[in-house]
Amino acid sequence: MGDSTFFANITDEYFLKAVEKNEQQFGSTDTLKVKLKTEQYLDKNGKLKSDYTVTKVLDHIKGSEEIELDLFDNND
């Protein structure tokens, strides 16, 4: 959904098992390309709400990683 951030349940068993086995790891800067199921409803106050479910992870794009920079010469 572009640059929007939202929470979603993941029901892709293959992806979940890969995460459980530590074959897949993802962090806050990663992006997932997915098949997304969206359910919209009116809450008790009449506000439109949405629930999101990832049914299939199609692609996992790693985000930027932190690198350690040695800015000082420790040979003194």
N, C-alpha and C positions, 0 to 999 in steps of 0.2 A: 504494500500500500504506500509505496514511495517512501517518504521520510517520516511517516507516522509510526509511532510506537504504541503497541497494544499487547495485552496478554492473551495467550491462546493455549488451550489444551492440545497435547500432541497424542494422536491415537495410532500413528504409524509404528506398528510393532517391530518392523525391521530396523528402523532408525533407533527406537528405544532400546532394543537388544544390543545394537552396536554401541550405544552410549554406555549401557550397563557393563559391557565387556571391555570398555575403555578403548574401543576401536574408533569411536567418534568422540571428539571433544569440541565443545563450542563455548564461546565467551561473549561478553557484552558487545564487542565490536564486530562480531560475525554477522553474516546475513544468510538467511535461509530462503531459498526459492521453493515454494510449496503449493500444494493444492489445498485451498482454504475453504472450509464450510462456514458460512455466516448465517446466524439466526438472529432476527430482530423481533422485538416484542415491546409492548407498552408495560411499564411497571405499574405498581398500584397508584402512583401519583400521576400517571398519564405521560411519563417521559419515555422517549424512545431509547431502548437499550439494545446492545448487540453482544452476542456470545460468539467466540471464534474457536474453531477446531481445525488443527492441522491434520489432514487425513493422509497426506503423503509428502515426504521431504524429497524434492526433485534435485536440489543442488545445495551444497554447503560452501559458502564463500567465506574464507578466513578473513578476519579483520586485521588491522594493524597490530603488530606485536611490539612490546616494549623491548628496547635493546639497552644494554648497559654501556655507557660511554665512560672511558677512562680519560678524564679531563686533566688529571694531574700526573706529573712524572714522579713516580714513586721510587726512582733510582737514586735519590739524594741521600 
